[in-house]
Amino acid sequence: MSACISGWSMLNAETAAIEDIYKDARIPHDAYRPTFVKSLIMPPIATPPVAAIGAYWRDRHSFTDREILATRTLSATVGRALADYL
């Protein structure tokens, strides 16, 4: 969990919104190099967090409050859907 951004999001119970993944030390750059990902938002799922959900951009992107809220809303919805199974 300490080696990736999803783990960071879960351990810190916070949403990570990263405009440039190659400028963020929490990102395992070697794992992302072969992918299209340049930016991402990673909110945790449930309280306490049991997972994280990622939204990825192929271009560097400055996130709006609305985009961050949308991913948090999605993760909250997934958390509620999983509540009976956790």
N, C-alpha and C positions, 0 to 999 in steps of 0.2 A: 504494500500500500504506500510505502514511502518512495517508490520509484516511478510513480506516474501521477498525472494530474487528476485522474479520477480518484485515486487514493487520497491525494491531498484534499480534494473536495469533500470526501467522506470523513477523513480524520478531523478536518477543521469545520465541518458542517457549514460550508460556505460555497457560494457559486464563484467559479473562476471564469472571468471573461478576458480572453487573451487576444489582443489585436495581432500580434506577431509572435508565433510560437517559438521562433528562433531567438527571440530576445528575452525569453522567460526561462529561468533556471529550473523551474518545476517540471518542465517538459523534457522527456527523454528524446532528444533530438535525433539520435540514430534510428529510433523506432519510427519516427514520423517522416524522415527523409524520403523513403520510397513511396510515400502517399501524396495525395493532392492537398492535404491539409496545410493551411497557412494561418488560420485564425479559428478560435473555438470558444464556445460557452459550455461549461460543465457544472450543472447544479447537482447537489446530492439528492437522493431519493429517501424519503421517510425521516422520522425523528425518533430515535437516533438514526443516522444514515446507515443504510444497508447496501446501497448501490449508488451509482451516479449515471447520469444520462448525458451524452455529448451531442452538441450541435456543431457541425463543422463547416467551414467556409474554404473554398479553393483559392480565394484571393485574400490578402490582408484586408481586414475590415474593422472599422471603429463601430462599436456596438451602441445602439440607442437604448435608452431605458426601456422602451417598449419591447425590443428584442430580448433583453435580459429577463424582463417580466414574463414574456411568453415562454421561455425555457423553464423558468421557475414554476410557472403554472402547469406546464406539461409534467415536470418532475413531481409536483404535488398530486396531480391526477394519477400518475403511475403509482405513487406511494399509497394513495387511497385504494386503488385497485388491488394492490398486493397485500393490503392490511390483513386480510383474512388468512393469508398464507405465511405471514412473517411470525 
